[in-house]
Amino acid sequence: MPQTLLNFEEFNATMPSAATKKTTAKTKKPVARQKSAAQPAHTWTTAKISTILDRLEKAYPDAHLELNFTSPLELLIATIMAAQCLDKLVNQVTAALFKKYRRPEDYVRVPPAELEKDLHPVTFYQNKARLIQRCCQQLLEQHGGKVPADLDALVALPGVGRKTANVVLAHAFGQQTVAVDTHVKRLSTERLHFSAQTDPDKIEMDLRQLFPPARYTRGTILVQWHGRYTCQARRPQCQNCVIAALCPYEKKTS
């Protein structure tokens, strides 16, 4: 059965979790209110934010975007593929994919079933194949086959939201941007209380107010790495955390 075409950053936000409660036709249970992010514990100053970023820089001097790419188009495709999928798996698939598909025309001309097969190991490969083909078609029709270095133009592409656009702008075009992925969102709302918002786009706006503009991209990567390798979702390694003394998280582990 064909799958519905979706913008994946919107799709991520609407996917049911494993904890979604079951309802029956006979008995209706009250719907639990969505848990909101905790309010910021205190006001963050520029000096404190800079201290946090400085400490994270020392802890992760090699922090970098973990998607492999050699061009703006490759990064755009890889980032679309990375929605709800591990970067490591995406890199395994793109190692062969990027040798076969080098231009937007290559993605558009191939039969959909063939592209789906080439993307098959990644999650939601059918939807992603369709989004990639539509995205590349629009690149050809509206941008001469080039990936635009403009936020509004990028988010107008099928399958591209602000996070994907910001990743491309930062790492393919060298612009200072804030890309809010699952790790940045968790640390910003649940652990460090940088933001009281739950919507990634609103979290981005809060981080733009807190981070020094010259450190938007680097700061985002550092927070992402800290969330991925130390401050994990299930059990944060607070005993190994270089910013534990500055962190307002109420449930620190020992």
Residue frames as qw, qx, qy, qz and C-alpha x, y, z in Angstrom:
[[0.000, 0.889, 0.459, 0.000, 0.00, 0.00, 0.00],
 [0.406, 0.546, -0.058, 0.731, 1.50, 3.42, -0.91],
 [0.426, -0.478, -0.456, 0.617, 2.51, 5.59, 1.99],
 [0.062, 0.954, 0.292, 0.034, 1.33, 9.17, 2.50],
 [0.525, 0.440, -0.124, 0.718, 3.84, 11.88, 1.65],
 [0.471, -0.835, -0.253, 0.130, 4.83, 13.87, 4.71],
 [0.179, 0.801, -0.382, 0.425, 7.21, 16.55, 5.77],
 [0.749, -0.069, -0.612, 0.244, 9.43, 14.44, 8.03],
 [0.169, 0.155, -0.510, 0.829, 10.05, 17.04, 10.70],
 [0.578, -0.187, 0.055, -0.792, 6.28, 17.38, 11.07],
 [0.831, -0.030, -0.517, -0.205, 6.00, 13.59, 10.81],
 [0.456, 0.143, -0.704, 0.525, 8.45, 13.10, 13.69],
 [0.179, -0.171, 0.412, -0.877, 6.36, 15.29, 15.96],
 [0.717, -0.054, -0.022, -0.694, 3.18, 13.31, 15.28],
 [0.593, 0.144, -0.791, -0.045, 4.52, 9.77, 15.51],
 [0.763, -0.552, -0.045, -0.332, 2.91, 7.85, 18.41],
 [0.002, -0.585, 0.762, -0.277, 5.27, 6.67, 21.10],
 [0.437, -0.020, -0.899, 0.026, 5.38, 3.21, 22.64],
 [0.039, -0.190, -0.707, 0.680, 3.63, 4.63, 25.69],
 [0.373, -0.097, -0.269, -0.883, 0.55, 5.75, 23.73],
 [0.412, 0.050, 0.749, -0.517, -2.53, 4.56, 25.64],
 [0.089, -0.183, -0.868, -0.452, -4.97, 2.18, 23.96],
 [0.440, 0.108, 0.294, -0.842, -8.66, 3.05, 23.85],
 [0.176, 0.237, 0.947, 0.125, -11.66, 0.86, 23.16],
 [0.179, -0.364, -0.499, -0.766, -14.94, 1.57, 21.45],
 [0.508, -0.604, -0.605, -0.103, -16.89, 0.79, 24.62],
 [0.540, -0.721, -0.219, 0.374, -14.82, 2.61, 27.20],
 [0.376, 0.776, -0.045, 0.504, -13.41, 6.03, 26.69],
 [0.660, -0.435, -0.259, 0.555, -10.54, 6.98, 28.94],
 [0.014, -0.977, -0.030, 0.209, -9.66, 10.60, 29.66],
 [0.715, 0.549, -0.094, 0.422, -6.85, 11.82, 27.46],
 [0.633, -0.523, -0.118, 0.558, -3.75, 12.65, 29.45],
 [0.147, 0.980, -0.048, -0.128, -2.49, 16.17, 29.04],
 [0.766, 0.468, -0.191, 0.397, 0.75, 16.45, 27.13],
 [0.662, -0.564, -0.106, 0.482, 3.70, 16.91, 29.42],
 [0.284, 0.938, -0.036, 0.194, 5.19, 20.33, 28.97],
 [0.638, 0.322, -0.370, 0.594, 8.80, 21.27, 29.34],
 [0.508, -0.608, -0.392, 0.468, 9.92, 22.46, 32.74],
 [0.077, 0.990, 0.044, 0.107, 10.24, 26.17, 33.24],
 [0.545, 0.522, -0.390, 0.528, 13.80, 27.47, 33.20],
 [0.659, -0.482, -0.456, 0.354, 15.22, 27.16, 36.71],
 [0.316, -0.719, -0.053, 0.618, 16.96, 30.49, 36.53],
 [0.434, 0.887, -0.035, -0.157, 18.06, 33.16, 34.15],
 [0.841, 0.023, 0.204, 0.501, 21.02, 32.19, 32.02],
 [0.038, -0.896, 0.158, 0.413, 23.60, 34.89, 31.51],
 [0.655, 0.701, -0.280, -0.020, 25.90, 35.24, 28.51],
 [0.039, -0.672, 0.712, -0.201, 28.85, 34.52, 30.79],
 [0.660, -0.165, 0.683, -0.265, 27.35, 31.25, 32.04],
 [0.852, 0.473, 0.152, -0.163, 26.42, 30.12, 28.54],
 [0.439, 0.765, -0.466, 0.067, 29.95, 30.87, 27.35],
 [0.313, -0.518, 0.759, -0.239, 31.36, 28.88, 30.28],
 [0.824, 0.107, 0.505, -0.233, 29.19, 25.91, 29.38],
 [0.769, 0.635, -0.058, -0.047, 30.26, 26.04, 25.74],
 [0.138, 0.770, -0.608, 0.134, 33.90, 26.43, 26.72],
 [0.519, -0.343, 0.749, -0.229, 33.75, 23.34, 28.93],
 [0.856, 0.324, 0.365, -0.168, 31.95, 21.32, 26.27],
 [0.546, 0.776, -0.313, -0.032, 34.58, 22.39, 23.74],
 [0.095, -0.623, 0.760, -0.160, 37.32, 20.98, 25.96],
 [0.670, -0.071, 0.691, -0.260, 35.34, 17.76, 26.48],
 [0.738, 0.428, 0.517, 0.068, 34.53, 17.27, 22.77],
 [0.101, -0.653, 0.340, 0.669, 37.26, 18.98, 20.73],
 [0.100, -0.092, 0.828, 0.544, 36.53, 16.69, 17.77],
 [0.394, 0.508, 0.653, -0.401, 32.77, 17.23, 17.80],
 [0.091, 0.232, -0.532, -0.809, 31.38, 17.44, 14.29],
 [0.756, 0.228, 0.014, -0.614, 28.34, 16.70, 12.17],
 [0.494, -0.257, 0.830, 0.040, 28.33, 12.93, 11.85],
 [0.757, 0.543, 0.337, -0.136, 26.63, 12.71, 8.46],
 [0.511, -0.229, 0.517, 0.647, 29.09, 12.11, 5.60],
 [0.485, 0.808, 0.330, -0.054, 28.82, 14.38, 2.56],
 [0.543, -0.128, 0.284, 0.780, 30.92, 16.17, -0.05],
 [0.025, 0.274, 0.380, 0.883, 28.40, 18.65, -1.48],
 [0.363, -0.001, 0.301, -0.882, 25.30, 20.63, -0.45],
 [0.731, 0.026, -0.392, -0.558, 23.09, 18.18, -2.37],
 [0.595, 0.028, -0.787, 0.162, 24.58, 15.18, -0.57],
 [0.052, -0.003, -0.643, 0.764, 24.05, 16.84, 2.80],
 [0.533, 0.008, 0.007, -0.846, 20.46, 17.74, 1.93],
 [0.760, 0.020, -0.563, -0.324, 19.70, 14.16, 0.90],
 [0.472, 0.050, -0.782, 0.405, 21.49, 12.69, 3.93],
 [0.134, -0.041, 0.489, -0.861, 19.64, 14.96, 6.34],
 [0.694, -0.015, -0.176, -0.698, 16.27, 14.02, 4.87],
 [0.742, 0.054, -0.666, -0.054, 17.26, 10.36, 5.23],
 [0.292, 0.163, -0.715, 0.614, 18.37, 10.89, 8.84],
 [0.525, -0.329, 0.088, -0.780, 14.86, 11.66, 10.15],
 [0.842, -0.281, 0.286, -0.360, 14.18, 9.08, 12.89],
 [0.949, 0.237, -0.129, 0.162, 17.25, 7.15, 11.75],
 [0.664, -0.598, 0.179, 0.412, 20.77, 6.79, 13.12],
 [0.221, 0.865, -0.345, -0.290, 23.46, 8.81, 11.36],
 [0.352, -0.416, 0.817, 0.189, 25.64, 5.69, 11.30],
 [0.588, 0.337, 0.735, 0.026, 23.05, 3.79, 9.26],
 [0.418, 0.872, 0.112, -0.226, 22.52, 6.74, 6.93],
 [0.028, -0.772, 0.568, 0.284, 26.28, 6.88, 6.26],
 [0.499, -0.109, 0.847, 0.148, 26.32, 3.18, 5.45],
 [0.556, 0.605, 0.570, -0.029, 23.59, 3.69, 2.85],
 [0.278, 0.935, -0.035, -0.219, 24.93, 6.92, 1.34],
 [0.413, -0.528, 0.628, 0.395, 28.38, 5.39, 0.80],
 [0.397, 0.180, 0.800, 0.412, 26.92, 3.60, -2.24],
 [0.254, 0.801, 0.527, -0.127, 24.01, 5.97, -2.89],
 [0.008, 0.897, -0.101, -0.429, 26.17, 9.02, -3.54],
 [0.308, -0.316, 0.719, 0.537, 28.27, 7.12, -6.08],
 [0.285, 0.411, 0.824, 0.268, 25.14, 6.25, -8.04],
 [0.061, 0.885, 0.441, 0.140, 23.27, 9.56, -7.67],
 [0.519, -0.116, -0.042, 0.846, 25.40, 12.65, -8.22],
 [0.068, -0.086, -0.159, -0.981, 22.90, 15.24, -9.47],
 [0.489, 0.202, 0.444, -0.723, 19.23, 16.06, -8.85],
 [0.637, 0.334, -0.411, -0.561, 18.49, 14.67, -12.31],
 [0.308, 0.201, -0.929, 0.033, 19.75, 11.25, -11.20],
 [0.176, 0.148, 0.795, -0.562, 17.20, 11.06, -8.38],
 [0.525, 0.376, 0.128, -0.753, 14.35, 12.29, -10.58],
 [0.550, 0.387, -0.568, -0.475, 14.95, 9.97, -13.55],
 [0.101, 0.148, -0.977, 0.116, 15.29, 6.73, -11.63],
 [0.552, -0.391, -0.611, -0.411, 12.11, 4.63, -11.19],
 [0.472, -0.627, 0.246, -0.569, 10.65, 5.18, -7.69],
 [0.966, -0.239, -0.025, -0.091, 10.91, 1.48, -6.85],
 [0.780, 0.312, -0.269, 0.471, 14.63, 1.51, -7.62],
 [0.045, 0.605, -0.341, 0.719, 15.30, 4.48, -5.37],
 [0.749, -0.488, 0.107, -0.435, 13.23, 2.88, -2.63],
 [0.974, -0.016, -0.160, 0.160, 15.39, -0.24, -2.93],
 [0.539, 0.453, -0.311, 0.639, 18.56, 1.85, -2.68],
 [0.210, -0.546, 0.316, -0.747, 17.24, 3.54, 0.49],
 [0.759, -0.298, -0.509, -0.276, 15.70, 0.37, 1.94],
 [0.587, -0.112, -0.631, 0.496, 17.90, -0.04, 5.04],
 [0.010, 0.112, -0.309, 0.944, 16.84, 3.37, 6.43],
 [0.152, 0.442, 0.760, -0.452, 13.59, 3.91, 8.30],
 [0.388, 0.730, 0.357, -0.435, 10.50, 4.98, 6.31],
 [0.372, -0.236, 0.580, 0.685, 12.46, 4.47, 3.08],
 [0.279, 0.545, 0.708, 0.352, 9.38, 4.64, 0.86],
 [0.041, -0.946, -0.292, 0.132, 8.29, 8.06, 2.11],
 [0.360, -0.708, 0.275, 0.541, 11.85, 9.33, 2.04],
 [0.449, 0.070, 0.659, 0.599, 12.39, 8.14, -1.53],
 [0.184, 0.755, 0.570, 0.266, 9.30, 10.02, -2.67],
 [0.209, -0.934, -0.099, 0.272, 10.27, 13.15, -0.75],
 [0.466, -0.454, 0.437, 0.621, 13.78, 13.07, -2.19],
 [0.383, 0.333, 0.660, 0.554, 12.45, 12.77, -5.74],
 [0.029, 0.892, 0.432, 0.125, 10.00, 15.64, -5.22],
 [0.380, -0.814, 0.079, 0.433, 12.72, 17.73, -3.57],
 [0.462, -0.227, 0.536, 0.669, 15.13, 17.18, -6.46],
 [0.288, 0.600, 0.629, 0.403, 12.39, 17.93, -8.99],
 [0.105, -0.961, -0.247, 0.068, 11.78, 21.27, -7.28],
 [0.472, -0.597, 0.295, 0.578, 15.51, 21.99, -7.22],
 [0.426, 0.136, 0.626, 0.639, 15.56, 21.53, -10.98],
 [0.121, 0.736, 0.584, 0.321, 12.44, 23.57, -11.63],
 [0.204, -0.957, -0.196, -0.066, 13.06, 26.48, -9.27],
 [0.430, -0.825, 0.293, 0.221, 16.79, 26.59, -8.50],
 [0.505, 0.716, -0.462, -0.136, 18.57, 25.37, -11.61],
 [0.905, 0.051, -0.409, 0.105, 19.49, 22.12, -9.92],
 [0.324, 0.380, -0.533, 0.683, 21.40, 23.88, -7.12],
 [0.469, -0.560, -0.626, 0.273, 20.72, 23.70, -3.41],
 [0.010, 0.838, 0.077, 0.540, 19.77, 27.24, -2.31],
 [0.460, -0.011, -0.528, 0.714, 21.73, 28.89, 0.49],
 [0.275, -0.297, 0.038, -0.914, 18.59, 30.53, 1.85],
 [0.195, 0.056, 0.847, -0.491, 16.40, 29.41, 4.75],
 [0.580, 0.365, 0.262, -0.680, 13.04, 30.31, 3.19],
 [0.596, 0.443, -0.520, -0.421, 13.94, 28.61, -0.09],
 [0.190, 0.231, -0.947, 0.120, 15.11, 25.48, 1.70],
 [0.298, 0.147, 0.775, -0.538, 12.04, 25.05, 3.91],
 [0.623, 0.404, -0.023, -0.669, 9.87, 25.38, 0.81],
 [0.389, 0.335, -0.819, -0.257, 11.40, 22.14, -0.51],
 [0.873, -0.225, -0.264, -0.342, 9.51, 18.87, 0.08],
 [0.889, -0.168, -0.353, 0.238, 10.78, 17.04, 3.16],
 [0.466, 0.224, -0.297, 0.803, 12.70, 20.03, 4.52],
 [0.381, -0.858, -0.343, -0.031, 11.89, 21.81, 7.78],
 [0.074, -0.952, 0.238, -0.176, 13.87, 24.33, 9.78],
 [0.709, -0.530, 0.446, 0.130, 16.16, 21.76, 11.38],
 [0.807, 0.242, 0.401, 0.361, 17.15, 20.23, 8.06],
 [0.363, 0.871, 0.087, 0.318, 17.53, 23.66, 6.48],
 [0.309, -0.903, 0.287, -0.076, 19.71, 24.87, 9.35],
 [0.812, -0.275, 0.444, 0.260, 21.95, 21.81, 9.11],
 [0.690, 0.494, 0.320, 0.420, 22.49, 22.45, 5.40],
 [0.117, 0.955, -0.013, 0.273, 23.07, 26.19, 5.85],
 [0.516, -0.788, 0.335, 0.022, 25.57, 25.60, 8.66],
 [0.701, -0.342, 0.578, 0.240, 27.60, 22.71, 7.31],
 [0.668, 0.415, 0.473, 0.396, 27.33, 23.14, 3.55],
 [0.272, 0.808, 0.188, 0.488, 27.39, 26.96, 3.37],
 [0.499, 0.060, -0.385, 0.774, 29.17, 27.99, 6.57],
 [0.270, -0.613, -0.111, -0.734, 26.32, 30.05, 8.00],
 [0.001, 0.116, -0.752, 0.648, 25.77, 30.39, 11.74],
 [0.618, -0.270, -0.378, -0.634, 22.55, 28.52, 12.53],
 [0.371, -0.231, 0.745, -0.504, 20.87, 26.61, 15.35],
 [0.610, 0.016, -0.669, -0.424, 19.61, 23.14, 14.39],
 [0.519, -0.312, 0.550, -0.575, 17.44, 21.56, 17.08],
 [0.576, 0.070, -0.786, -0.215, 17.58, 17.77, 16.92],
 [0.752, -0.476, -0.421, -0.176, 16.32, 15.34, 19.56],
 [0.683, -0.187, -0.384, 0.592, 19.46, 15.70, 21.73],
 [0.142, 0.217, -0.081, 0.962, 19.51, 19.50, 21.60],
 [0.493, -0.490, -0.311, -0.648, 15.80, 19.56, 22.39],
 [0.774, -0.418, -0.469, 0.084, 16.15, 17.25, 25.39],
 [0.560, -0.130, -0.309, 0.757, 19.06, 19.11, 26.93],
 [0.021, 0.302, 0.073, 0.950, 17.53, 22.52, 26.24],
 [0.543, -0.448, -0.246, -0.667, 14.19, 21.69, 27.86],
 [0.860, -0.395, -0.304, -0.112, 14.59, 18.85, 30.36],
 [0.810, -0.161, -0.242, 0.508, 18.19, 19.14, 31.57],
 [0.411, 0.004, -0.088, 0.907, 19.72, 22.60, 31.18],
 [0.028, 0.784, 0.551, -0.283, 16.42, 24.47, 31.01],
 [0.236, -0.110, 0.294, 0.920, 17.53, 26.79, 28.26],
 [0.324, -0.121, -0.406, -0.846, 13.93, 26.90, 27.03],
 [0.424, 0.124, 0.684, -0.580, 10.43, 26.33, 28.37],
 [0.633, 0.372, -0.234, -0.637, 9.14, 25.52, 24.89],
 [0.739, -0.032, 0.672, -0.024, 8.38, 22.11, 23.41],
 [0.714, 0.680, 0.166, -0.014, 8.28, 23.03, 19.72],
 [0.763, -0.090, 0.190, 0.612, 11.75, 22.71, 18.13],
 [0.331, 0.635, 0.226, 0.661, 11.31, 25.91, 16.12],
 [0.338, -0.889, -0.058, -0.304, 10.52, 27.88, 19.28],
 [0.808, -0.480, 0.102, 0.327, 13.42, 26.24, 21.09],
 [0.648, 0.312, 0.187, 0.669, 15.64, 27.41, 18.25],
 [0.026, 0.828, 0.120, 0.548, 14.49, 30.99, 18.80],
 [0.625, -0.779, 0.038, -0.037, 15.29, 30.74, 22.53],
 [0.834, -0.199, 0.174, 0.484, 18.76, 29.34, 21.83],
 [0.457, 0.579, 0.170, 0.653, 19.42, 32.15, 19.39],
 [0.249, -0.893, -0.016, -0.374, 18.77, 34.58, 22.24],
 [0.761, -0.623, 0.165, 0.072, 21.13, 32.72, 24.59],
 [0.835, -0.025, 0.249, 0.490, 24.06, 31.60, 22.45],
 [0.115, -0.656, 0.274, 0.694, 26.63, 34.07, 21.13],
 [0.705, 0.619, 0.030, -0.345, 25.81, 34.46, 17.39],
 [0.320, 0.677, -0.652, -0.119, 29.35, 33.51, 16.41],
 [0.116, -0.260, 0.942, -0.177, 28.88, 30.19, 18.25],
 [0.757, 0.121, 0.099, -0.635, 25.44, 29.15, 16.99],
 [0.826, 0.302, -0.434, -0.196, 26.65, 26.26, 14.85],
 [0.402, 0.338, -0.768, 0.367, 29.49, 25.08, 17.08],
 [0.335, -0.208, 0.578, -0.714, 27.41, 25.46, 20.23],
 [0.837, 0.080, -0.012, -0.541, 24.62, 23.37, 18.74],
 [0.762, 0.297, -0.575, 0.013, 27.03, 20.58, 17.76],
 [0.151, 0.334, -0.747, 0.555, 28.60, 20.59, 21.23],
 [0.569, -0.103, 0.425, -0.697, 25.22, 20.33, 22.96],
 [0.868, 0.206, -0.253, -0.375, 24.25, 17.57, 20.52],
 [0.596, 0.326, -0.702, 0.215, 27.39, 15.56, 21.28],
 [0.136, -0.272, 0.684, -0.663, 26.94, 16.04, 25.01],
 [0.739, 0.009, 0.222, -0.636, 23.40, 14.70, 24.74],
 [0.851, 0.295, -0.379, -0.211, 24.49, 11.78, 22.59],
 [0.675, 0.292, -0.607, 0.302, 27.55, 10.66, 24.52],
 [0.186, 0.121, -0.669, 0.710, 27.15, 11.83, 28.13],
 [0.350, 0.121, 0.431, -0.823, 23.73, 13.27, 28.95],
 [0.173, -0.113, -0.878, -0.431, 21.71, 10.42, 27.45],
 [0.518, -0.352, -0.254, -0.737, 17.95, 10.23, 27.67],
 [0.802, -0.335, -0.476, -0.136, 17.60, 7.14, 29.86],
 [0.736, -0.587, -0.125, 0.312, 20.49, 7.59, 32.26],
 [0.271, 0.903, -0.206, 0.261, 22.63, 10.71, 32.09],
 [0.813, -0.039, -0.313, 0.490, 26.23, 10.15, 33.18],
 [0.181, -0.958, -0.034, -0.218, 26.29, 13.07, 35.58],
 [0.736, -0.575, 0.198, 0.297, 29.42, 11.75, 37.29],
 [0.645, 0.030, 0.394, 0.654, 31.30, 12.28, 34.02],
 [0.239, 0.854, 0.385, 0.255, 29.67, 15.58, 33.10],
 [0.491, 0.077, -0.098, 0.862, 31.94, 18.60, 32.73],
 [0.145, -0.391, -0.086, -0.905, 29.06, 21.02, 33.27],
 [0.480, -0.452, -0.751, 0.049, 27.36, 19.23, 36.19],
 [0.297, -0.352, -0.424, 0.780, 28.14, 22.10, 38.57],
 [0.135, 0.156, -0.127, -0.970, 26.28, 24.51, 36.29],
 [0.313, -0.205, -0.782, -0.498, 23.41, 22.18, 35.39],
 [0.425, -0.189, 0.337, -0.818, 20.03, 22.77, 37.09],
 [0.654, -0.066, -0.672, -0.341, 18.75, 19.24, 36.37],
 [0.584, -0.510, 0.288, -0.562, 16.93, 18.02, 39.47],
 [0.966, -0.133, 0.167, -0.148, 17.58, 14.28, 39.09],
 [0.274, 0.726, -0.631, -0.006, 21.34, 14.05, 38.72],
 [0.976, -0.071, -0.208, 0.001, 22.77, 10.54, 38.82],
 [0.351, -0.795, 0.495, -0.025, 25.80, 9.49, 40.82]]
